Amino acid sequence: MLRTHPVYAARAAKVSSLTRDISEYLAKLGLSPPATPSGLTVAFHSACSLQHGQRVHREPKDLLTACGFVVKDVPEAHLCCGSAGTYNILQSDIAARLRDRKIENIAKTGPDIIAAGNIGCITQIASGTATPVVHPVELIDWATGGPVPEQLKGRVGG
């Protein structure tokens, strides 16, 4: 947003060059997770900020796959879930329709778990489904010896 601003362009470029999604950082670590919790199907929802803004596409899915999850691409993945910052508050009817469409597409993948790396998306999607919605890092933590994510306790193995 500030790349052409006469005063802030250089500072914005510096911040932008240093900024990474957690999945980009973790991908460079070369994690070697144990076999648990293999076989669970995860529908990965890529937040608009991640896929369109940061242009991060493979890292979160590759990490989850390496951790033993079966990662499914969501049909119409390029579409917003309806959260969009405050959009779900300011345009609640449209946001609800977007959420419902997103959830219908997610359901087509038959997931045990939905993973999304944005708190707005997690909250928006979770408000319309009984399928647990968690941050990908919670699943990666679990697969590398951490605790079962709270939303999954009593619902999936582990």
N, C-alpha and C positions, 0 to 999 in steps of 0.2 A: 504494500500500500504506500510505502514511503520511498520507493526506489527512484522516483523522479523529483522528490522534494529537495529544494536547494540546500536546506540546512541539515536535514536528517538522513539523506540518501546513503552517505558513507556509513553512518552508525547503524542504519537499518540493514545494510548489506553485511556488516560484521556480525550482527545478531543472527541474521538469517543463515550465514555460513556456519555458525556454531550450533544452531538448533537442530535437534534430531528427535524423531519419535523413539520411544523406548524400544520398539521392535527393531529399529535400525541398529541401536546400540547392542541389544542382546544378540542379534544375528552375527555380530562381529566377535562375540565371545566364544562361539563354537561350543555351545552347551551339549553335554552328553547325558541326557536324562535316563533314569531307569525305565523299565518297561511299563510301569503303572502310569497312568490309567488307560491303557491301550484300548482301542476299539470304539470309544465313545464318539458319536457324531456331533461335530460342532459346525453350526452355521455361522460363518464369519460375516458380520456387518461392518463394512468399511465406512467410517464417518466421512461426511463430505469434506471436512477439513483435512482428513488424512489422504483421501484419494484424489481430490481435486486441488486442494491447497498445497499440501506437502508432496503430492505425487508419490506416495508410498503405496505399493501394491502387493508385492510378494512377501516381504519380510514377516508380517504377522502370520500369514497362512503357512509359510515355510517353517516357522518356529513351532507352531501348533502341530503340524504334521510330524516334525522331528521328535516331538514329545509323545507321539503315539496316538494322537487324535486323528479321526477321519474328518477332514475339513471339506465342507461343501460350499461352493460358490452359490450365493443367493441370486435367483433370477432378478433382473432389473436392478442389479447392485449399484448402478450409478445414481439411482433415485434416492432422495432424502427420506429419512424416517419421519420427518415432521418436526423434529426438535429445533434445529437450526437456531441455536442461541435462545432468543426469547420468542421465536416464531410460534411455538406451541402455546404461548400465553397470549400473544397479540393477535394471532390468527388461528384460534383454537379449532374451529370447524375444519378448515383446510388441513391443519396439522393432524387432526384425528383421522381424516381420510388418507393422508399420506402414511400414517402409522399403520392403519388397517391394511393398506395395500402392501406395505413392507412386511407385515406379519404374515399375510397370505403367501407372499413369495418365500419367506423363511420357512413356513410350514411345508412347502413343497419339497424341501430338502430332508424332511424327517429327522430333525435334530434332537439330540438328547440335551444339548446346551446351545445357547446363543452367546457368541462372544462379540463384544464391541469395545473399542478403545476410547470412547468418549462418554463422559458421565451424562451428558444431555441425551445421547442416543440410548444409553443403558436405561435411563429413567423412562424415556419415551416408549421404547419397545416393551420394557417390563410392564408398563401400565396397560398393555393390551394382550398379554399372553401369560399362560401358566408355565411355559418353558423357562427354566432359569436363565437369566441374562447376567453374564459376568465379564469383567475385563480380561483380555487375553493374558495379562501378566499373572492374574490369579491362577489360571490354568497352567501356565508355564511353571509357576512356583510349586503348585501341587505335583506336577510331573517330575520335578527335580527334588522332591523330598519334603516339600512344605505341606501345610495342612490342606485338607479338602476345603474348597471355598464354602463359606457359610451358606450361600444360596443352594448348594448342592448336597448338603448334609441330609441323609435320609432319602435321597432321591436317586443317587448313582453310587456305584461301587467306590470303595476307598475309605 
